[in-house]
Amino acid sequence: MKRSSTVARGGVVRGGAVRRVVLAAVSVALVAGCTAQAAGTGSGAAGPSGSASAQPSASESASASPSASESASASPDASPTDDGKAPSSSPAFPTPEPSGSASDGAPASPVLMKDGDENEQVRELQARLRQLKHFDRAPTGFYGSMTARSVKSFQKKQGLTGTGSVDETTWQRLLGASRKPTADELKPSTTNALDTPAPACMTGRVLCISKESRTLAWMIDGKVVSSMDVRFGSENTPTREGTFSVGWKAREWTSTIYHTPMPYAMFFSGGQAVHYSSDFAARGYAGASHGCVNVRDRAKLAVLFDQVKVGDKVVVHW
């Protein structure tokens, strides 16, 4: 028997050649299919049919979303990060673990305070933590990294999950373990102990500022009227030392060099002044000024601002 043949464009292709062409085509199809599978769901990757899949429109996404029953029957391993990509955003501190799991129907304990908050409840939180030796500075009312570490320390001691944020369970435990803070505990005169005043501070009306104790004492004729914590310039922009006087004052002022607010500014040496610093209130001594004397207690500085007169002495010493 003669072998069958196929005529294509005037040429003769024998049966063996046909089989080789078919097998080659099948091999190419199989390879293309493996490549598409390995590519997964990345942008521009080939879909199950081997063609590139375009991103769906908003309306298409809505219509393609699975129903609640379909989601429930989906694989438990599926998650938004199965493709190895990090989530688009994450909080600075994780929210507390729910007080019960979804299986027992217990509701999650709500977050009351967290990193970035600033209010009087945060100030009370800090004062109560300070009573229990978990917070080692004066309350500022700002919830930053130092407060988060203190909360986490308290949570671990109480056998709670150390999240660093305050949920209802943590707050109730803290209320039970501490007492209501006094006015002085909420807004103490200073965190740091006052230094021995320099001799130049002992006469007249003086803003006596110690770099050693990082404090400012408002003194009249050798007696301390009020005091507060202060922060100074960095090594590159140091606060000048010596005896000066208040040249001028500004209740509201913005730096013409750094374009940052300087409320209750009392200038004593060129552009250097005593003024309130929101950065100092938030970060404490982790930062520094550009040479000014920063105060973090706005309310106390506001009272001092009204008492100090142009011409009053300013002494900056070690």
C-alpha positions as CSV (number, residue, x, y, z in Angstrom):
1,M,0.0,0.0,0.0
2,K,1.2,3.5,-0.8
3,R,1.6,6.1,1.9
4,S,-0.9,8.9,1.8
5,S,0.3,12.4,1.1
6,T,-1.0,15.9,1.5
7,V,-0.5,18.6,-1.2
8,A,0.0,22.1,0.2
9,R,0.6,25.0,-2.2
10,G,1.7,22.7,-4.9
11,G,4.2,20.9,-2.7
12,V,3.9,17.3,-1.4
13,V,4.3,16.8,2.4
14,R,4.6,13.2,3.4
15,G,2.7,11.6,6.4
16,G,5.8,11.5,8.6
17,A,6.4,15.1,8.1
18,V,2.8,15.9,9.0
19,R,3.1,14.0,12.2
20,R,6.3,16.0,13.1
21,V,4.6,19.3,12.4
22,V,1.6,18.4,14.5
23,L,3.7,17.2,17.4
24,A,5.8,20.4,17.2
25,A,2.6,22.5,17.4
26,V,1.4,20.5,20.4
27,S,4.7,21.0,22.2
28,V,4.6,24.7,21.6
29,A,1.1,24.9,22.9
30,L,2.0,23.0,26.0
31,V,5.1,25.2,26.7
32,A,3.0,28.3,26.3
33,G,0.4,26.9,28.7
34,C,3.1,26.2,31.4
35,T,4.5,29.7,31.0
36,A,1.1,31.3,31.5
37,Q,0.5,29.2,34.6
38,A,3.9,30.1,36.1
39,A,3.2,33.8,35.5
40,G,0.2,33.7,37.8
41,T,-1.9,36.7,38.1
42,G,0.7,39.4,37.5
43,S,-0.2,42.3,35.2
44,G,0.0,41.4,31.6
45,A,0.4,37.7,32.3
46,A,-1.4,35.2,30.0
47,G,-4.6,33.9,31.3
48,P,-5.9,30.3,31.1
49,S,-6.5,30.6,27.4
50,G,-3.0,31.8,26.8
51,S,-3.9,35.3,25.9
52,A,-2.9,38.4,28.0
53,S,-5.6,39.5,30.4
54,A,-6.3,43.2,30.8
55,Q,-7.2,44.8,34.1
56,P,-11.0,45.0,34.5
57,S,-12.8,48.2,34.8
58,A,-14.5,49.3,38.0
59,S,-17.9,48.1,36.7
60,E,-16.4,44.8,35.6
61,S,-14.7,44.4,39.0
62,A,-18.0,45.0,40.8
63,S,-19.9,42.4,38.6
64,A,-17.0,39.9,38.9
65,S,-16.9,40.1,42.7
66,P,-17.9,36.8,44.3
67,S,-21.0,36.6,46.5
68,A,-20.8,36.0,50.2
69,S,-21.5,32.3,49.7
70,E,-18.8,32.0,47.0
71,S,-16.3,33.8,49.3
72,A,-17.1,31.4,52.1
73,S,-16.4,28.4,49.9
74,A,-13.2,29.8,48.6
75,S,-9.9,28.3,49.6
76,P,-8.9,29.3,53.1
77,D,-5.4,30.0,52.0
78,A,-6.4,32.8,49.6
79,S,-5.5,36.3,50.8
80,P,-4.6,39.7,49.2
81,T,-0.9,38.9,49.8
82,D,-0.8,35.5,48.2
83,D,1.0,36.9,45.2
84,G,3.9,37.9,47.5
85,K,3.2,41.6,47.4
86,A,3.2,43.6,50.6
87,P,-0.2,45.2,51.6
88,S,-0.7,48.8,50.3
89,S,-0.5,50.3,53.8
90,S,-0.2,49.2,57.4
91,P,-0.8,51.1,60.7
92,A,2.2,52.2,62.8
93,F,0.9,49.9,65.5
94,P,-1.4,46.9,65.1
95,T,-4.9,47.1,66.3
96,P,-5.5,44.9,69.4
97,E,-6.5,41.3,69.1
98,P,-10.3,40.8,69.4
99,S,-11.4,39.7,72.8
100,G,-13.0,36.7,71.2
101,S,-12.7,34.8,67.9
102,A,-15.2,34.9,65.1
103,S,-16.2,31.3,66.0
104,D,-17.4,32.2,69.5
105,G,-19.1,35.4,68.3
106,A,-17.3,37.7,70.8
107,P,-16.9,41.3,69.5
108,A,-13.5,42.9,69.0
109,S,-12.3,45.3,71.7
110,P,-12.3,48.8,70.2
111,V,-9.1,50.9,69.9
112,L,-9.4,54.0,72.1
113,M,-5.9,55.5,71.8
114,K,-3.1,54.9,69.3
115,D,0.1,56.4,67.8
116,G,-0.5,60.0,66.6
117,D,-3.4,60.8,68.9
118,E,-3.2,64.0,71.0
119,N,-5.8,64.8,73.6
120,E,-6.4,65.0,77.4
121,Q,-7.2,61.3,77.6
122,V,-3.7,60.5,76.3
123,R,-2.4,62.8,79.1
124,E,-4.3,60.8,81.7
125,L,-3.1,57.6,80.2
126,Q,0.5,58.8,80.5
127,A,0.0,60.0,84.1
128,R,-1.5,56.6,85.1
129,L,1.3,54.7,83.4
130,R,3.8,56.9,85.2
131,Q,2.2,56.0,88.6
132,L,2.9,52.4,87.7
133,K,6.6,53.1,86.7
134,H,5.9,52.3,83.0
135,F,6.3,56.0,81.8
136,D,9.3,58.0,83.0
137,R,8.5,61.5,82.0
138,A,5.9,64.3,82.3
139,P,2.6,63.7,80.4
140,T,2.5,65.6,77.2
141,G,-0.9,64.5,75.8
142,F,0.8,63.2,72.6
143,Y,0.7,59.5,71.8
144,G,4.1,58.8,70.3
145,S,6.6,55.9,70.2
146,M,7.6,56.4,73.9
147,T,3.9,56.1,75.0
148,A,3.5,53.0,72.8
149,R,6.4,51.3,74.4
150,S,5.0,52.1,77.9
151,V,1.6,50.7,76.9
152,K,3.1,47.5,75.6
153,S,5.1,47.1,78.8
154,F,1.9,47.4,80.8
155,Q,0.0,45.0,78.6
156,K,2.6,42.3,78.9
157,K,2.7,42.7,82.6
158,Q,-1.1,42.2,82.7
159,G,-0.9,39.2,80.4
160,L,-2.4,41.0,77.5
161,T,-1.3,41.0,73.9
162,G,1.4,43.7,73.6
163,T,0.1,45.8,70.8
164,G,1.3,49.2,71.9
165,S,-2.2,50.7,71.4
166,V,-4.9,51.1,74.0
167,D,-8.1,49.1,73.5
168,E,-11.1,48.9,76.0
169,T,-9.6,45.9,77.8
170,T,-6.2,47.6,78.3
171,W,-7.9,50.9,79.5
172,Q,-10.1,49.1,82.0
173,R,-7.1,47.2,83.4
174,L,-5.2,50.4,83.8
175,L,-8.1,52.2,85.5
176,G,-8.2,49.3,88.0
177,A,-4.4,49.3,88.6
178,S,-4.0,53.0,89.1
179,R,-5.7,56.0,90.7
180,K,-7.1,59.2,89.3
181,P,-4.2,61.5,88.6
182,T,-3.9,64.8,90.4
183,A,-3.6,68.1,88.6
184,D,0.1,68.2,89.3
185,E,0.5,64.7,88.0
186,L,-1.3,65.6,84.8
187,K,0.7,68.8,84.3
188,P,3.8,68.7,86.5
189,S,6.0,71.8,86.7
190,T,8.9,70.0,85.2
191,T,10.2,66.5,84.5
192,N,13.8,67.4,85.3
193,A,15.0,68.6,88.7
194,L,16.0,72.2,88.7
195,D,19.7,73.0,88.6
196,T,21.4,75.3,91.1
197,P,20.9,78.8,89.6
198,A,23.8,80.6,88.2
199,P,24.9,83.7,90.3
200,A,23.6,86.0,87.5
201,C,20.1,84.5,88.1
202,M,19.9,85.6,91.8
203,T,18.9,89.2,91.3
204,G,16.1,90.9,89.4
205,R,13.7,89.3,86.9
206,V,15.4,86.4,85.1
207,L,14.7,83.6,82.7
208,C,17.3,81.3,84.2
209,I,18.0,78.5,81.7
210,S,20.2,75.5,82.6
211,K,21.7,73.3,79.9
212,E,22.8,70.9,82.6
213,S,19.3,70.1,83.9
214,R,17.5,71.2,80.7
215,T,15.1,73.4,82.6
216,L,13.9,77.0,82.5
217,A,13.2,78.7,85.9
218,W,11.4,82.1,85.9
219,M,12.9,83.8,88.9
220,I,12.3,87.1,90.6
221,D,14.9,88.3,93.2
222,G,16.3,84.8,93.7
223,K,12.9,83.0,94.1
224,V,11.5,80.5,91.5
225,V,8.1,81.6,90.4
226,S,7.6,78.8,87.8
227,S,9.7,76.2,85.9
228,M,9.4,74.1,82.8
229,D,11.4,71.6,80.6
230,V,13.4,73.0,77.7
231,R,15.3,71.7,74.7
232,F,18.3,73.3,73.0
233,G,20.0,73.5,69.6
234,S,22.1,70.7,68.1
235,E,25.9,70.6,67.8
236,N,25.6,72.2,64.4
237,T,23.1,74.9,65.6
238,P,24.0,75.4,69.3
239,T,22.1,77.6,71.7
240,R,24.4,80.5,72.8
241,E,25.4,80.7,76.4
242,G,25.8,83.9,78.5
243,T,23.7,86.7,79.9
244,F,21.2,88.5,77.6
245,S,18.0,90.3,77.8
246,V,14.6,90.0,76.1
247,G,14.8,92.2,73.0
248,W,11.3,91.7,71.7
249,K,8.3,89.3,72.0
250,A,5.7,87.8,69.6
251,R,2.7,85.8,70.7
252,E,2.5,84.3,67.2
253,W,5.6,84.1,65.0
254,T,6.8,82.0,62.1
255,S,10.6,81.6,61.5
256,T,11.7,83.5,58.5
257,I,14.5,81.0,57.9
258,Y,12.9,77.6,58.6
259,H,9.2,78.7,58.1
260,T,8.1,76.8,61.2
261,P,5.7,78.2,63.9
262,M,7.3,79.8,67.0
263,P,4.3,80.6,69.4
264,Y,5.0,82.8,72.5
265,A,8.5,83.7,71.2
266,M,10.7,85.8,73.4
267,F,13.9,86.8,71.5
268,F,17.1,87.2,73.5
269,S,20.1,86.8,71.1
270,G,19.6,87.6,67.5
271,G,17.2,85.0,66.0
272,Q,17.4,82.8,69.1
273,A,14.3,82.8,71.3
274,V,12.4,81.0,74.0
275,H,9.3,79.6,72.4
276,Y,6.8,76.7,72.3
277,S,7.7,73.7,70.2
278,S,5.1,71.2,69.0
279,D,7.9,69.0,67.9
280,F,9.4,69.0,71.4
281,A,6.0,68.1,72.8
282,A,5.7,65.2,70.4
283,R,9.3,63.8,70.2
284,G,10.8,64.9,73.5
285,Y,14.6,65.0,73.5
286,A,14.9,62.8,70.4
287,G,15.0,66.0,68.4
288,A,16.7,69.4,68.7
289,S,16.1,73.1,67.8
290,H,18.0,75.3,65.4
291,G,19.4,77.2,68.4
292,C,16.3,78.4,70.2
293,V,15.2,77.3,73.6
294,N,12.2,75.0,73.0
295,V,9.4,74.7,75.6
296,R,6.9,71.8,75.4
297,D,4.2,72.9,77.8
298,R,2.3,75.5,75.8
299,A,-0.1,76.4,78.6
300,K,2.6,77.2,81.1
301,L,4.6,79.2,78.6
302,A,1.5,81.2,77.7
303,V,1.3,82.3,81.3
304,L,5.0,83.1,81.4
305,F,4.8,85.1,78.2
306,D,2.4,87.5,79.8
307,Q,4.6,87.9,82.9
308,V,8.0,88.5,81.1
309,K,8.7,92.1,80.0
310,V,11.0,93.3,77.3
311,G,14.3,94.1,79.0
312,D,14.1,91.2,81.5
313,K,17.3,89.2,81.9
314,V,18.0,85.9,80.2
315,V,20.8,83.7,81.5
316,V,21.8,80.5,79.6
317,H,24.3,78.5,81.6
318,W,25.6,75.0,82.4
